[in-house]
Amino acid sequence: MDYKEAGVDVEAGRAFVDKIRNLVHSTFRPEVLGGLGGFGGCFQLPAGYKEPVLVSGTDGVGTKLKIAHFLNRHDTVGIDLVAMCVNDVLTSGAQPLFFLDYLATGKLDKEQLADVVAGIATGCKQAGCALLGGETAEMPGFYQEGEYDLAGFCVGIVEKSQMLDGSQVQVGDVAIALASSGIHSNGYSLVRKIISDGGFDWQDTPEILGGQTLGEIFLTPTRIYVKPILAAGEAGLQIHAMAHITGGGLPENLPRCLGKNQAIKINTNSWSIPPVFQWLAENGGVSLQAMYNTFNMGIGFVVLVPPQEAEQAISFFEAQNIPAFAIGEVVTGNGELLF
């Protein structure tokens, strides 16, 4: 017997690395040292920092992958993977530098996984970070044939004096919401249950969703906010704090960026909830409270700015083709979200 008879094709693994080599190299920044294929990725810190702080984050895509597997479309979930990591790192004020992925599958399908890596490369380009390396694991018997799992890891950098940690937030600061591109990558266990229990098909095209199939809607990749946020800082906009709205929605994530003895009062009438969330609530019989505790409800990222800069912030982000709106303000409290 040999490894191939046991289900692991080493030669296929080498061919896969060769296939994705150009995709990986297309994301490289000047600070990348060496190429693909070493035991570790090497990255030289950018010049100009007095007290550089490295900020790291890791995440996955979750059960959204089930939809990609079912529809046999794999070119978007890599963007989700990058987005979930770089948007988290960004909240500290850090610029993402490099990204690594871990891709595990039952049987290596070069074409399928090359599509996944193409999505990862696209996400890295959107975030301005290098795809420094990764790991592809072929594990027969552990994953069903045709399925794979993804995890990612990102490192960013920020000047210590410019880190955002809640201490800059002041009572009266305005919460500016940046629109999500849809469900992003959270709440998919509930999404799939609503689809399954309701007898829906991923090819269905509910009128409320504008003629798109459910599959297209729910595979829409997560928006990456890195470049617009960094550009806002370079333009002189004062940002006192940021929150990435992921699992747990606004109630769990928005208070995480506050200082002591602060809360955020939200006006839920200040933005229009996208139709996809209305469709989920109606067809799943999901309460409004459960919707807010599960989904982003159309808000993917929030920045806190001084009240005198709120209008400027909205105008800036809308000029970057990201819908933005004031949804509330910081008040005295105990770290809660007030509706």
KETOR-679532 format. One record per residue (C-alpha): residue number from 1; residue in one letter; x, y, z. Coordinates in steps of 0.5 Angstrom, whole numbers, plus 500, padded with zeros to 3 digits. Each point is the difference from the previous one (the first is absolute). Last residue first. Example, Ala and Ser with C-alpha at 12.3 -4.5 7.8 and 13.67 -1.06 7.14 Angstrom:
<node pos="2" code="S" u="527" v="498" w="514"/>
<node pos="1" code="A" u="498" v="493" w="502"/>
end
This chain:
<node pos="339" code="F" u="434" v="601" w="543"/>
<node pos="338" code="L" u="505" v="501" w="505"/>
<node pos="337" code="L" u="507" v="496" w="499"/>
<node pos="336" code="E" u="503" v="498" w="507"/>
<node pos="335" code="G" u="507" v="502" w="502"/>
<node pos="334" code="N" u="498" v="503" w="507"/>
<node pos="333" code="G" u="497" v="507" w="498"/>
<node pos="332" code="T" u="501" v="507" w="499"/>
<node pos="331" code="V" u="499" v="501" w="492"/>
<node pos="330" code="V" u="503" v="499" w="494"/>
<node pos="329" code="E" u="496" v="501" w="494"/>
<node pos="328" code="G" u="495" v="497" w="495"/>
<node pos="327" code="I" u="499" v="498" w="492"/>
<node pos="326" code="A" u="504" v="505" w="496"/>
<node pos="325" code="F" u="500" v="497" w="493"/>
<node pos="324" code="A" u="505" v="498" w="495"/>
<node pos="323" code="P" u="499" v="496" w="493"/>
<node pos="322" code="I" u="507" v="498" w="497"/>
<node pos="321" code="N" u="501" v="503" w="494"/>
<node pos="320" code="Q" u="507" v="503" w="502"/>
<node pos="319" code="A" u="496" v="507" w="499"/>
<node pos="318" code="E" u="495" v="497" w="505"/>
<node pos="317" code="F" u="506" v="499" w="505"/>
<node pos="316" code="F" u="502" v="507" w="499"/>
<node pos="315" code="S" u="493" v="503" w="501"/>
<node pos="314" code="I" u="498" v="496" w="506"/>
<node pos="313" code="A" u="507" v="502" w="503"/>
<node pos="312" code="Q" u="499" v="507" w="499"/>
<node pos="311" code="E" u="493" v="500" w="502"/>
<node pos="310" code="A" u="502" v="497" w="507"/>
<node pos="309" code="E" u="506" v="505" w="501"/>
<node pos="308" code="Q" u="497" v="505" w="505"/>
<node pos="307" code="P" u="497" v="494" w="504"/>
<node pos="306" code="P" u="507" v="497" w="501"/>
<node pos="305" code="V" u="501" v="493" w="497"/>
<node pos="304" code="L" u="498" v="493" w="501"/>
<node pos="303" code="V" u="501" v="495" w="495"/>
<node pos="302" code="V" u="495" v="494" w="498"/>
<node pos="301" code="F" u="501" v="494" w="496"/>
<node pos="300" code="G" u="495" v="495" w="496"/>
<node pos="299" code="I" u="494" v="503" w="501"/>
<node pos="298" code="G" u="494" v="497" w="496"/>
<node pos="297" code="M" u="497" v="496" w="506"/>
<node pos="296" code="N" u="506" v="498" w="502"/>
<node pos="295" code="F" u="497" v="493" w="502"/>
<node pos="294" code="T" u="499" v="496" w="506"/>
<node pos="293" code="N" u="498" v="504" w="506"/>
<node pos="292" code="Y" u="497" v="505" w="496"/>
<node pos="291" code="M" u="495" v="495" w="496"/>
<node pos="290" code="A" u="499" v="497" w="507"/>
<node pos="289" code="Q" u="497" v="506" w="503"/>
<node pos="288" code="L" u="496" v="501" w="494"/>
<node pos="287" code="S" u="497" v="493" w="501"/>
<node pos="286" code="V" u="501" v="495" w="494"/>
<node pos="285" code="G" u="494" v="497" w="497"/>
<node pos="284" code="G" u="505" v="496" w="495"/>
<node pos="283" code="N" u="497" v="503" w="494"/>
<node pos="282" code="E" u="498" v="507" w="503"/>
<node pos="281" code="A" u="507" v="501" w="503"/>
<node pos="280" code="L" u="504" v="497" w="494"/>
<node pos="279" code="W" u="496" v="504" w="495"/>
<node pos="278" code="Q" u="501" v="507" w="504"/>
<node pos="277" code="F" u="507" v="498" w="501"/>
<node pos="276" code="V" u="501" v="499" w="492"/>
<node pos="275" code="P" u="496" v="507" w="499"/>
<node pos="274" code="P" u="505" v="504" w="503"/>
<node pos="273" code="I" u="499" v="504" w="507"/>
<node pos="272" code="S" u="499" v="507" w="498"/>
<node pos="271" code="W" u="504" v="505" w="505"/>
<node pos="270" code="S" u="499" v="505" w="505"/>
<node pos="269" code="N" u="493" v="497" w="503"/>
<node pos="268" code="T" u="504" v="495" w="504"/>
<node pos="267" code="N" u="503" v="506" w="504"/>
<node pos="266" code="I" u="505" v="498" w="504"/>
<node pos="265" code="K" u="503" v="502" w="507"/>
<node pos="264" code="I" u="507" v="498" w="502"/>
<node pos="263" code="A" u="503" v="499" w="507"/>
<node pos="262" code="Q" u="505" v="503" w="504"/>
<node pos="261" code="N" u="503" v="499" w="507"/>
<node pos="260" code="K" u="507" v="497" w="498"/>
<node pos="259" code="G" u="502" v="501" w="492"/>
<node pos="258" code="L" u="496" v="497" w="494"/>
<node pos="257" code="C" u="502" v="496" w="494"/>
<node pos="256" code="R" u="497" v="493" w="503"/>
<node pos="255" code="P" u="493" v="504" w="501"/>
<node pos="254" code="L" u="499" v="499" w="492"/>
<node pos="253" code="N" u="502" v="493" w="500"/>
<node pos="252" code="E" u="494" v="496" w="504"/>
<node pos="251" code="P" u="494" v="504" w="499"/>
<node pos="250" code="L" u="502" v="502" w="493"/>
<node pos="249" code="G" u="500" v="493" w="497"/>
<node pos="248" code="G" u="502" v="494" w="505"/>
<node pos="247" code="G" u="505" v="497" w="494"/>
<node pos="246" code="T" u="503" v="506" w="496"/>
<node pos="245" code="I" u="499" v="507" w="500"/>
<node pos="244" code="H" u="507" v="503" w="500"/>
<node pos="243" code="A" u="501" v="506" w="505"/>
<node pos="242" code="M" u="504" v="506" w="500"/>
<node pos="241" code="A" u="502" v="505" w="505"/>
<node pos="240" code="H" u="502" v="508" w="500"/>
<node pos="239" code="I" u="501" v="501" w="493"/>
<node pos="238" code="Q" u="502" v="507" w="498"/>
<node pos="237" code="L" u="500" v="501" w="492"/>
<node pos="236" code="G" u="506" v="503" w="498"/>
<node pos="235" code="A" u="500" v="498" w="493"/>
<node pos="234" code="E" u="506" v="494" w="502"/>
<node pos="233" code="G" u="495" v="498" w="505"/>
<node pos="232" code="A" u="494" v="499" w="495"/>
<node pos="231" code="A" u="505" v="497" w="495"/>
<node pos="230" code="L" u="501" v="494" w="505"/>
<node pos="229" code="I" u="493" v="499" w="501"/>
<node pos="228" code="P" u="498" v="500" w="493"/>
<node pos="227" code="K" u="506" v="495" w="499"/>
<node pos="226" code="V" u="498" v="495" w="505"/>
<node pos="225" code="Y" u="493" v="500" w="500"/>
<node pos="224" code="I" u="499" v="493" w="496"/>
<node pos="223" code="R" u="493" v="498" w="499"/>
<node pos="222" code="T" u="498" v="493" w="501"/>
<node pos="221" code="P" u="499" v="496" w="494"/>
<node pos="220" code="T" u="493" v="499" w="497"/>
<node pos="219" code="L" u="499" v="492" w="500"/>
<node pos="218" code="F" u="493" v="501" w="504"/>
<node pos="217" code="I" u="497" v="504" w="494"/>
<node pos="216" code="E" u="503" v="496" w="495"/>
<node pos="215" code="G" u="497" v="494" w="503"/>
<node pos="214" code="L" u="493" v="503" w="501"/>
<node pos="213" code="T" u="500" v="502" w="493"/>
<node pos="212" code="Q" u="499" v="507" w="498"/>
<node pos="211" code="G" u="494" v="503" w="497"/>
<node pos="210" code="G" u="500" v="506" w="504"/>
<node pos="209" code="L" u="500" v="497" w="507"/>
<node pos="208" code="I" u="493" v="501" w="502"/>
<node pos="207" code="E" u="497" v="496" w="494"/>
<node pos="206" code="P" u="503" v="494" w="503"/>
<node pos="205" code="T" u="505" v="496" w="494"/>
<node pos="204" code="D" u="501" v="493" w="502"/>
<node pos="203" code="Q" u="506" v="497" w="498"/>
<node pos="202" code="W" u="502" v="498" w="507"/>
<node pos="201" code="D" u="494" v="496" w="501"/>
<node pos="200" code="F" u="495" v="502" w="505"/>
<node pos="199" code="G" u="496" v="495" w="504"/>
<node pos="198" code="G" u="499" v="504" w="506"/>
<node pos="197" code="D" u="504" v="496" w="505"/>
<node pos="196" code="S" u="506" v="499" w="495"/>
<node pos="195" code="I" u="500" v="508" w="499"/>
<node pos="194" code="I" u="499" v="502" w="507"/>
<node pos="193" code="K" u="505" v="495" w="502"/>
<node pos="192" code="R" u="505" v="502" w="495"/>
<node pos="191" code="V" u="499" v="507" w="503"/>
<node pos="190" code="L" u="501" v="498" w="507"/>
<node pos="189" code="S" u="506" v="497" w="499"/>
<node pos="188" code="Y" u="502" v="505" w="496"/>
<node pos="187" code="G" u="500" v="506" w="505"/>
<node pos="186" code="N" u="507" v="503" w="499"/>
<node pos="185" code="S" u="504" v="500" w="493"/>
<node pos="184" code="H" u="498" v="507" w="497"/>
<node pos="183" code="I" u="492" v="500" w="500"/>
<node pos="182" code="G" u="500" v="505" w="495"/>
<node pos="181" code="S" u="505" v="505" w="497"/>
<node pos="180" code="S" u="500" v="504" w="507"/>
<node pos="179" code="A" u="499" v="507" w="500"/>
<node pos="178" code="L" u="504" v="505" w="504"/>
<node pos="177" code="A" u="497" v="502" w="506"/>
<node pos="176" code="I" u="503" v="507" w="503"/>
<node pos="175" code="A" u="499" v="500" w="508"/>
<node pos="174" code="V" u="500" v="507" w="503"/>
<node pos="173" code="D" u="505" v="502" w="506"/>
<node pos="172" code="G" u="496" v="504" w="505"/>
<node pos="171" code="V" u="503" v="496" w="506"/>
<node pos="170" code="Q" u="507" v="500" w="498"/>
<node pos="169" code="V" u="504" v="494" w="497"/>
<node pos="168" code="Q" u="508" v="501" w="500"/>
<node pos="167" code="S" u="501" v="494" w="505"/>
<node pos="166" code="G" u="496" v="495" w="496"/>
<node pos="165" code="D" u="506" v="496" w="498"/>
<node pos="164" code="L" u="502" v="504" w="493"/>
<node pos="163" code="M" u="508" v="500" w="499"/>
<node pos="162" code="Q" u="503" v="506" w="498"/>
<node pos="161" code="S" u="505" v="501" w="505"/>
<node pos="160" code="K" u="502" v="493" w="499"/>
<node pos="159" code="E" u="501" v="501" w="492"/>
<node pos="158" code="V" u="496" v="494" w="497"/>
<node pos="157" code="I" u="502" v="494" w="496"/>
<node pos="156" code="G" u="496" v="494" w="498"/>
<node pos="155" code="V" u="500" v="492" w="500"/>
<node pos="154" code="C" u="495" v="496" w="497"/>
<node pos="153" code="F" u="498" v="492" w="501"/>
<node pos="152" code="G" u="495" v="496" w="496"/>
<node pos="151" code="A" u="496" v="494" w="501"/>
<node pos="150" code="L" u="496" v="496" w="494"/>
<node pos="149" code="D" u="497" v="493" w="500"/>
<node pos="148" code="Y" u="499" v="496" w="494"/>
<node pos="147" code="E" u="495" v="495" w="497"/>
<node pos="146" code="G" u="500" v="497" w="493"/>
<node pos="145" code="E" u="500" v="493" w="503"/>
<node pos="144" code="Q" u="498" v="500" w="508"/>
<node pos="143" code="Y" u="505" v="502" w="504"/>
<node pos="142" code="F" u="504" v="496" w="505"/>
<node pos="141" code="G" u="500" v="494" w="496"/>
<node pos="140" code="P" u="506" v="502" w="496"/>
<node pos="139" code="M" u="504" v="506" w="503"/>
<node pos="138" code="E" u="503" v="504" w="495"/>
<node pos="137" code="A" u="503" v="507" w="503"/>
<node pos="136" code="T" u="502" v="506" w="497"/>
<node pos="135" code="E" u="504" v="505" w="504"/>
<node pos="134" code="G" u="501" v="507" w="499"/>
<node pos="133" code="G" u="505" v="506" w="497"/>
<node pos="132" code="L" u="501" v="507" w="500"/>
<node pos="131" code="L" u="494" v="502" w="497"/>
<node pos="130" code="A" u="502" v="508" w="500"/>
<node pos="129" code="C" u="495" v="505" w="503"/>
<node pos="128" code="G" u="497" v="506" w="496"/>
<node pos="127" code="A" u="493" v="498" w="503"/>
<node pos="126" code="Q" u="497" v="500" w="493"/>
<node pos="125" code="K" u="506" v="496" w="497"/>
<node pos="124" code="C" u="500" v="495" w="506"/>
<node pos="123" code="G" u="492" v="499" w="499"/>
<node pos="122" code="T" u="502" v="498" w="492"/>
<node pos="121" code="A" u="506" v="496" w="502"/>
<node pos="120" code="I" u="495" v="496" w="505"/>
<node pos="119" code="G" u="495" v="499" w="494"/>
<node pos="118" code="A" u="505" v="498" w="496"/>
<node pos="117" code="V" u="502" v="495" w="505"/>
<node pos="116" code="V" u="493" v="497" w="500"/>
<node pos="115" code="D" u="500" v="500" w="493"/>
<node pos="114" code="A" u="506" v="496" w="500"/>
<node pos="113" code="L" u="497" v="495" w="505"/>
<node pos="112" code="Q" u="495" v="498" w="495"/>
<node pos="111" code="E" u="504" v="499" w="494"/>
<node pos="110" code="K" u="506" v="496" w="504"/>
<node pos="109" code="D" u="495" v="496" w="503"/>
<node pos="108" code="L" u="503" v="497" w="506"/>
<node pos="107" code="K" u="496" v="494" w="504"/>
<node pos="106" code="G" u="498" v="501" w="507"/>
<node pos="105" code="T" u="501" v="507" w="501"/>
<node pos="104" code="A" u="504" v="505" w="504"/>
<node pos="103" code="L" u="502" v="507" w="498"/>
<node pos="102" code="Y" u="504" v="504" w="505"/>
<node pos="101" code="D" u="501" v="508" w="498"/>
<node pos="100" code="L" u="506" v="505" w="502"/>
<node pos="99" code="F" u="499" v="507" w="499"/>
<node pos="98" code="F" u="505" v="506" w="500"/>
<node pos="97" code="L" u="500" v="507" w="502"/>
<node pos="96" code="P" u="493" v="503" w="502"/>
<node pos="95" code="Q" u="500" v="507" w="502"/>
<node pos="94" code="A" u="499" v="501" w="507"/>
<node pos="93" code="G" u="495" v="505" w="503"/>
<node pos="92" code="S" u="498" v="495" w="506"/>
<node pos="91" code="T" u="493" v="499" w="496"/>
<node pos="90" code="L" u="504" v="498" w="494"/>
<node pos="89" code="V" u="502" v="493" w="503"/>
<node pos="88" code="D" u="493" v="498" w="500"/>
<node pos="87" code="N" u="499" v="502" w="493"/>
<node pos="86" code="V" u="506" v="497" w="497"/>
<node pos="85" code="C" u="498" v="493" w="503"/>
<node pos="84" code="M" u="493" v="499" w="498"/>
<node pos="83" code="A" u="501" v="503" w="494"/>
<node pos="82" code="V" u="506" v="495" w="498"/>
<node pos="81" code="L" u="495" v="494" w="501"/>
<node pos="80" code="D" u="494" v="504" w="496"/>
<node pos="79" code="I" u="505" v="501" w="494"/>
<node pos="78" code="G" u="502" v="493" w="500"/>
<node pos="77" code="V" u="492" v="498" w="500"/>
<node pos="76" code="T" u="499" v="504" w="493"/>
<node pos="75" code="D" u="503" v="495" w="495"/>
<node pos="74" code="H" u="498" v="494" w="502"/>
<node pos="73" code="R" u="493" v="498" w="497"/>
<node pos="72" code="N" u="498" v="493" w="500"/>
<node pos="71" code="L" u="493" v="502" w="502"/>
<node pos="70" code="F" u="500" v="495" w="506"/>
<node pos="69" code="H" u="507" v="501" w="501"/>
<node pos="68" code="A" u="499" v="508" w="500"/>
<node pos="67" code="I" u="494" v="499" w="505"/>
<node pos="66" code="K" u="503" v="496" w="505"/>
<node pos="65" code="L" u="506" v="505" w="500"/>
<node pos="64" code="K" u="496" v="505" w="503"/>
<node pos="63" code="T" u="500" v="495" w="506"/>
<node pos="62" code="G" u="506" v="503" w="503"/>
<node pos="61" code="V" u="505" v="505" w="496"/>
<node pos="60" code="G" u="505" v="500" w="505"/>
<node pos="59" code="D" u="504" v="504" w="505"/>
<node pos="58" code="T" u="507" v="503" w="502"/>
<node pos="57" code="G" u="502" v="507" w="502"/>
<node pos="56" code="S" u="507" v="503" w="502"/>
<node pos="55" code="V" u="502" v="507" w="502"/>
<node pos="54" code="L" u="508" v="502" w="499"/>
<node pos="53" code="V" u="502" v="506" w="504"/>
<node pos="52" code="P" u="505" v="505" w="497"/>
<node pos="51" code="E" u="503" v="505" w="505"/>
<node pos="50" code="K" u="504" v="505" w="495"/>
<node pos="49" code="Y" u="497" v="497" w="493"/>
<node pos="48" code="G" u="503" v="503" w="494"/>
<node pos="47" code="A" u="502" v="494" w="497"/>
<node pos="46" code="P" u="496" v="494" w="498"/>
<node pos="45" code="L" u="501" v="493" w="504"/>
<node pos="44" code="Q" u="504" v="495" w="496"/>
<node pos="43" code="F" u="495" v="494" w="498"/>
<node pos="42" code="C" u="503" v="493" w="500"/>
<node pos="41" code="G" u="495" v="494" w="499"/>
<node pos="40" code="G" u="502" v="493" w="503"/>
<node pos="39" code="F" u="502" v="493" w="498"/>
<node pos="38" code="G" u="501" v="503" w="493"/>
<node pos="37" code="G" u="496" v="499" w="493"/>
<node pos="36" code="L" u="498" v="506" w="498"/>
<node pos="35" code="G" u="505" v="506" w="499"/>
<node pos="34" code="G" u="505" v="504" w="504"/>
<node pos="33" code="L" u="500" v="506" w="504"/>
<node pos="32" code="V" u="493" v="504" w="500"/>
<node pos="31" code="E" u="501" v="507" w="502"/>
<node pos="30" code="P" u="499" v="503" w="493"/>
<node pos="29" code="R" u="493" v="497" w="500"/>
<node pos="28" code="F" u="498" v="494" w="497"/>
<node pos="27" code="T" u="492" v="498" w="498"/>
<node pos="26" code="S" u="502" v="498" w="492"/>
<node pos="25" code="H" u="505" v="495" w="503"/>
<node pos="24" code="V" u="494" v="496" w="503"/>
<node pos="23" code="L" u="496" v="500" w="494"/>
<node pos="22" code="N" u="507" v="498" w="496"/>
<node pos="21" code="R" u="501" v="494" w="504"/>
<node pos="20" code="I" u="493" v="497" w="500"/>
<node pos="19" code="K" u="501" v="495" w="495"/>
<node pos="18" code="D" u="507" v="498" w="502"/>
<node pos="17" code="V" u="498" v="499" w="507"/>
<node pos="16" code="F" u="494" v="496" w="497"/>
<node pos="15" code="A" u="505" v="496" w="496"/>
<node pos="14" code="R" u="504" v="498" w="507"/>
<node pos="13" code="G" u="494" v="498" w="503"/>
<node pos="12" code="A" u="498" v="495" w="494"/>
<node pos="11" code="E" u="507" v="497" w="501"/>
<node pos="10" code="V" u="498" v="499" w="507"/>
<node pos="9" code="D" u="494" v="496" w="499"/>
<node pos="8" code="V" u="497" v="498" w="507"/>
<node pos="7" code="G" u="494" v="495" w="500"/>
<node pos="6" code="A" u="504" v="494" w="503"/>
<node pos="5" code="E" u="502" v="497" w="493"/>
<node pos="4" code="K" u="503" v="507" w="499"/>
<node pos="3" code="Y" u="504" v="499" w="506"/>
<node pos="2" code="D" u="503" v="493" w="498"/>
<node pos="1" code="M" u="498" v="493" w="501"/>
end
